[in-house]
Amino acid sequence: MSLYNCHKQEPQPWMSYINPNMITYSGKCCPQLVTTTDRLLPFQIISNGVYVSAEISPYGEDNWTEITIPVSSVYTDGFFIHSYIGSLLESELLCGVYDFRVIACETWWFEPIMVQDFDITVNGYSLVDELMTPFKFTQQIVDTTPLIAPCDMIMPFMFRTENVTSGTITVYMVDESGTETEITITVTTGVIDGMTYYWHSEEYLYPFLSCGRYYLKIVDGANTYYSVPFVPECGISDIPDGYKVLRDFNGCVIRNDEGVIEYEEASDIPLPIENISYGLLYNWYAATDARNIANTGWHVPTDVEFDTLISTVDPSAELYSNIAGGILKELGFVYWNTPNTGASNSSGFNARGAGMRSCGTVILGEEFTQIKEVLSLWTSTDNGIILGYDSAASPVILYNNDYMIEASMSSMPKLFGLPIRLIKDSTSLTHGQTGTYVGNDGKVYRTICIGTQEWMADNLCETLYRKGDPIPEVTDNATWAALITGALCAYNNDWNNV
């Protein structure tokens, strides 16, 4: 978690005010306003334990009833982040003023809420008061304590203005250096009672944001709107493995007199997810070695499984015509050369241009080639002799095209060095959900469920087969080109590329 001061000591638009003591309001103040009966204000809490329940009571009556709300939980650095984004409740509430609390190891008390039922307008949307907006926007850049935001999606928002919409909305992500990157999210506009409303529901962008400070910039014709700043939930890098950060009752990091974070041993902390750039390159013999480059429950995909991936992300895909490459490619120009055509990464696959080791073949005359230009991944499908080379099926994604060349229509010589993405034998996840894969080396990788398939969301960088046998690293080009057994290498034999 990137902590910019302590996010839990002051009220934040994303999570309402929470406190370990019951909160009351005076006659000079009003409770938080909820303008519909079928959802609550969004919130986020950090706790030492799992989410247990949410409870509501008529204000001041101390008569608590459990309500069912969809809460997502992330376990990181020895603590839990529990988030509710304002989704529909299982059953509607009656209008009135309520106390609200959440039990998650500790008990968290929220500001009282006033539930009101506004009439539905002619365009089918409820009139939503700004108090319910989890993500604030203004016509000026604002500098507040950043929100803690998910790293895999843009938070929901709604705001209104007296300005007239031009009908064309462009959204930019602005980082700490001021660099603006255009992003593709759905921002809908509508006019209610003479006011222009902008709203955005959650959209899956996994993995999109790295640690840092960001804000959104929305341009609509002559008018520009800016969000409050936010920081994605990330790992605290200065805590050693096997330890967890200490936090006070508010969930804030505890520091000593010198400002150093204090921590304690915690043997049950899950392994950290690896920071992987391009992964390693393997020949086909390593990918299909009987000792198994995949850990239990996972395997190197077939050409059919890759082609299923294409048809899942682009249901209208036809032979030689699809936009799956853009849907699978990571945004920006860090891991792809410009123009990175069509890249949206809306699938969460996080494809990066890892290049290949081509061994100076007549097909590609350089030993290492096309980093940031090509992602070609091994399948387990043997295609036999093609153009004089013993070859295997391999799909291809390019930097200058949104088309993904199908695995069943593309082959690479088995002596080439290519990245690997594993697929799970079967998954309990549903489309869009994320998970983790622990490799043979003990490394932890991100995973993403696309349709009914769970894929690694990073390229493999394992050095061991399943039972611990090492996969040899071969740097000499002539030796590599003559192999018919498994081997690995880093691009350009430089492990900074892994």
Rosetta blueprint (number, residue, H / E / L):
1 M L
2 S L
3 L L
4 Y L
5 N L
6 C L
7 H L
8 K L
9 Q L
10 E L
11 P L
12 Q L
13 P L
14 W L
15 M L
16 S L
17 Y L
18 I E
19 N E
20 P L
21 N L
22 M L
23 I L
24 T L
25 Y L
26 S L
27 G L
28 K L
29 C L
30 C L
31 P L
32 Q E
33 L E
34 V E
35 T L
36 T L
37 T L
38 D L
39 R L
40 L L
41 L L
42 P L
43 F E
44 Q E
45 I E
46 I E
47 S E
48 N L
49 G L
50 V L
51 Y L
52 V L
53 S E
54 A E
55 E E
56 I E
57 S E
58 P E
59 Y L
60 G L
61 E L
62 D L
63 N L
64 W L
65 T E
66 E E
67 I E
68 T L
69 I L
70 P L
71 V L
72 S E
73 S E
74 V E
75 Y E
76 T E
77 D L
78 G L
79 F E
80 F E
81 I E
82 H E
83 S E
84 Y E
85 I L
86 G L
87 S L
88 L L
89 L L
90 E L
91 S L
92 E L
93 L L
94 L L
95 C L
96 G E
97 V E
98 Y E
99 D E
100 F E
101 R E
102 V E
103 I E
104 A L
105 C L
106 E L
107 T E
108 W E
109 W E
110 F E
111 E L
112 P L
113 I E
114 M E
115 V E
116 Q L
117 D L
118 F L
119 D L
120 I E
121 T L
122 V L
123 N L
124 G L
125 Y L
126 S E
127 L L
128 V L
129 D L
130 E H
131 L H
132 M H
133 T L
134 P L
135 F L
136 K L
137 F E
138 T E
139 Q L
140 Q L
141 I L
142 V L
143 D L
144 T L
145 T L
146 P L
147 L E
148 I E
149 A E
150 P L
151 C L
152 D L
153 M E
154 I E
155 M L
156 P L
157 F E
158 M E
159 F E
160 R E
161 T E
162 E L
163 N L
164 V L
165 T L
166 S L
167 G L
168 T L
169 I E
170 T E
171 V E
172 Y E
173 M E
174 V E
175 D L
176 E L
177 S L
178 G L
179 T L
180 E E
181 T E
182 E E
183 I E
184 T L
185 I L
186 T L
187 V L
188 T E
189 T E
190 G E
191 V E
192 I E
193 D L
194 G L
195 M E
196 T E
197 Y E
198 Y E
199 W E
200 H E
201 S L
202 E L
203 E E
204 Y E
205 L L
206 Y L
207 P L
208 F L
209 L L
210 S L
211 C L
212 G L
213 R L
214 Y E
215 Y E
216 L E
217 K E
218 I E
219 V E
220 D E
221 G L
222 A L
223 N E
224 T E
225 Y E
226 Y E
227 S E
228 V L
229 P L
230 F E
231 V E
232 P E
233 E L
234 C L
235 G L
236 I L
237 S L
238 D L
239 I L
240 P L
241 D L
242 G L
243 Y E
244 K E
245 V E
246 L L
247 R E
248 D L
249 F L
250 N L
251 G L
252 C L
253 V E
254 I L
255 R E
256 N L
257 D L
258 E L
259 G L
260 V L
261 I E
262 E L
263 Y E
264 E E
265 E E
266 A L
267 S L
268 D L
269 I L
270 P L
271 L L
272 P L
273 I E
274 E L
275 N L
276 I L
277 S L
278 Y L
279 G L
280 L L
281 L E
282 Y E
283 N L
284 W H
285 Y H
286 A H
287 A H
288 T L
289 D L
290 A L
291 R L
292 N L
293 I L
294 A L
295 N L
296 T L
297 G L
298 W E
299 H E
300 V L
301 P L
302 T L
303 D H
304 V H
305 E H
306 F H
307 D H
308 T H
309 L H
310 I H
311 S H
312 T H
313 V H
314 D L
315 P L
316 S L
317 A L
318 E E
319 L L
320 Y L
321 S E
322 N L
323 I L
324 A H
325 G H
326 G H
327 I H
328 L H
329 K E
330 E L
331 L L
332 G L
333 F L
334 V L
335 Y L
336 W L
337 N L
338 T L
339 P L
340 N L
341 T L
342 G L
343 A L
344 S L
345 N L
346 S L
347 S L
348 G L
349 F L
350 N L
351 A E
352 R L
353 G L
354 A L
355 G L
356 M E
357 R E
358 S L
359 C L
360 G L
361 T L
362 V L
363 I L
364 L L
365 G L
366 E L
367 E L
368 F E
369 T E
370 Q L
371 I L
372 K L
373 E L
374 V E
375 L E
376 S E
377 L L
378 W L
379 T L
380 S L
381 T L
382 D E
383 N E
384 G E
385 I E
386 I E
387 L L
388 G L
389 Y E
390 D E
391 S E
392 A E
393 A E
394 S L
395 P L
396 V E
397 I E
398 L E
399 Y L
400 N L
401 N L
402 D L
403 Y L
404 M E
405 I E
406 E L
407 A H
408 S H
409 M H
410 S L
411 S E
412 M E
413 P E
414 K L
415 L L
416 F L
417 G E
418 L E
419 P L
420 I L
421 R L
422 L L
423 I E
424 K E
425 D L
426 S L
427 T L
428 S L
429 L L
430 T L
431 H L
432 G L
433 Q L
434 T E
435 G E
436 T E
437 Y E
438 V E
439 G L
440 N L
441 D L
442 G L
443 K L
444 V E
445 Y E
446 R E
447 T E
448 I E
449 C E
450 I E
451 G L
452 T L
453 Q E
454 E E
455 W E
456 M E
457 A L
458 D L
459 N L
460 L L
461 C L
462 E L
463 T L
464 L E
465 Y L
466 R L
467 K L
468 G L
469 D L
470 P E
471 I L
472 P L
473 E E
474 V L
475 T L
476 D L
477 N H
478 A H
479 T H
480 W H
481 A H
482 A L
483 L L
484 I L
485 T L
486 G L
487 A L
488 L E
489 C E
490 A L
491 Y H
492 N H
493 N H
494 D L
495 W H
496 N H
497 N H
498 V L
